Amino acid sequence: MNSPSLPSGLPTDTDVGVPVSQKIRERLKASRERFHANDNIAGFIEPDELDQLQVEVEARMLGVLESLVIDTDSDHNTRETAARVAKMYLREVFRGRYLPMPSVTEFPNVEGLNELMIVGPIVVRSACSHHLCPIMGRIWIGVMPNEHSNLIGLSKYARLADWVMSRPQIQEEAVARLADLLQERVQPDGLALVMEADHFCMQWRGVKDSESKMINSVMRGAFLKDPNLRREFLALLTRKGA
């Protein structure tokens, strides 16, 4: 006779003592899903596991502080640092990895709008995946809709940008990933993104250059094919002091 299986969600004997991060990692590998620093893994995290993961990160962060020879027992300033850092990474600065995409209401383009729209600047915050140093910047989004495009509210552009940017990554990949998401959601004839950002991995460490910024762009569809449209978009950004 076959042994009855445990109800879904209850731990098995083999689950006892297994770190929750390992369980999530095994699910990702079993599904052959990539889990790089800038990937969203929310679909592989079960209810309550984010709380467990935060406890695990706190414990490991405490080990990092101990290896840095910081006395967290007697130093009142760092006594709760491990807990604060764990919460910060999972719930705040890297939440784009662990939370599902925000809800986005779409509207049909009833009026058949087909003129250039520009959204921005949207203030974004990310982190360099090389040193986990902050990337602080602004994004401008140009959209050339067509009669079949889905229109989304102004605030939704900011929410989607924040969701994509709240992960460890490099700026070039972040902008391309946001462009992919907006192209999929809006389905415009053309899409253009420009991002300007300060990189604390240059300002805080290394060469300690506080003046340099990185500016990069992604052009899709009509913006890539039509130089006049591209010039119009960039000229409007220049007028706004981009």
N, C-alpha and C positions, 0 to 999 in steps of 0.2 A: 504494500500500500504506500502511495506517495504521501510524504509529510505535507501538512497544510502550510501554505506560505503565509508569511506575516503580512498584515495589512500594509498598504502603501504608506510610506512616510515613517514607519516605525523602524528603529535600528535593528540590524541583525547582529549576531555574535561577532561577525567579522568587522562590523562598523565601530565597535567599541574601541575607543582610543585612537581612531583614525582621524587626523586633522581634517577639518571641513574643507580646507584649501585642496587637499589631496582628492577628496570626493568630487569636488567641482572639476578639478583638472582631469580626473579619470573620465568623467562624463564628456568633456570636450574632446578628449583623445578618442573615445569610443565613437563619437559622431564625426570624427575627422575634421573638427572645427579648429580654425586658427585662434590662438588667444595671445596675440602680440599685445604690447602695451597699449596700442591705440584701438584695440578691438572691443566691441561691446559684448559682454558675456552674460547679460541679465537673463537670457533664456535658459541658462544652465544652473541658475541659482534657485534653490527651492525656498519656500516660505520659512522664515526664521533663520535661514543660513547666513544672511548678511550680518545679523547680530552675532552669530557664532564666529563669523570671519573677523569681525571687529575685535572680539576678545582674543582671537589667535594673533592678529596683527599686533595688538597691544603687548602680548607676551613676548613676541619676537622683537618688537621695538625696544622693550625693556632690556633685552639681551644686547641690542646694539649699544644702548646707553652704557651698559655695564662694560662692554668691550672698549668703549671710549673713556673708560675710567672716570665716569661721572657718578658720584655718590648720591643716588636718588633717594636714599633713606634719610639722610640728614640735610640734604639741600631742598629747602621748601619750594624753590623755584622750579625744580625738575621732578618733584615727587609725582606729579600727575601728567608729566610730559608724554609718556608712552601712551596713555589713554587719549590724550588730546590729539596726538599725531595720528593714531589709528582712526579716530572719528573724522579727522580732517581729510585723510586720504580717501576713505570709503564713502563718506557722506557729503563731502564738499568738493575738493579740488579734482578728484578722480571719479566723481559720481557718474560721469558719462560712460564708464566701463560697466557699472554695476546696476544701473537703473534702466528700465525700458525707455524707448523713445517717447517724448511727451506727446500728448494728444494734439493733433493738428486738424482743425476744421477747414475743409476745403469748400470753395464756392465755384459754381460754373461761371464761365466768362460770358454771361448773358449778353452784354453789350458788345461783345466781339472786340475788346480792347487789343490794339496791336501797336501801341506806342511804347517807347522806352520808359521803364520805371526803375528808379534807383532807391535802394534802402540803405541807410547808414548815416553816419558811422555807428556800427554796433560795437560796443566795448566787449572784448573777449579776454578770457584768462585761460592759459593752458600751462603746460610744463614740459620742458625739454626731457625727452626720454633718456638722454645721455647722463645727465647729472640731477634730474628732478628739480631743476631750478625754474623759477617762474618765467613764463612768456606772457607779456602784457601788451595788448594791441587793440586795433580797430579794424573792422571789416566793412567794405562797401559791396553791395550786391546789385548788379544790373540785370534786369529781366526784360526780355522782349517776348511778350505773350502772343498767343494766337487764339483763334476762336474756340479751340479745343482745350486750352490750358485750364488748369485748376488754380484759382486764385486763393491765396491764404492771407490771413490778417497780418498786419505789420508786426505785432508782438510775436507772432509765430516764427518769423525769421530769426528773431533774437533767441527764442527758446531752442530752436534747432541748432543754431550756431553754438549756444552754450553747451548743449548736449554733446556735440561733436568735439568741441574744444576742451571739455573737462576730462582730459585723458593725457597721459604722458605720450609725447609724439614730437615730430619735427614739423616745422611750420609748413613746408612744402606739401607734405602728405596730408596735413590737417585741412588745408584749403581745398585740395583735390577731393578729399572725402566729403566735405561739406557741399562741394559742387555736385558730386554724384547724387547726394541725398536730395538736394533741391531740384535737380534735373528730373529725378524720379517722381517727386511729389507734384511739381508744377507743370512739367511737360511743356516748357516754352520753346519758341523757335530759337532763342539765343539766351545764353546765361554767361555773366561775367562776374568774377570776384577779384577784389584786390584786398590784400591784408598788409598792414604796416604794424610792426611790433618791436618792442624792446626785449632783449634776451638777457636775463640775469646770469646766464652761464658765461657771458662776456663781461657784464658789468660788475658782478659780484666776485668772480674768480677769473683765472686765466689772465688775459691781457688787461682786465679791468677798464675796458673802454666804455665810458658812460654816454658817449654821443652816438655811436653807430646804431642804426636800426636796420631791420630786414624788411623789404617790400617785395612781395611776389603776387602774381596774378594767375588766374585760370580763365580761359576763354573757351566757350562752347558754342557750337551751332553758328548762328548769324554773326556773333561777335568775332568768331574765328575767320569767317569767310568774307565779311564786309568790313574793309578798313575804315570806311566813313562812319559806320556805327561804332566801331571801336574807338575812333578818335573822339566822337561825340561823348561817349561814356567817360573817357579819361579827361576830356576837357571840362566836363561838368564837375568832376572830382577836384580838379585843379582850382576851379572857381570857388569851391567850398573850402579850400584850404587843406585838402587831403594831403 
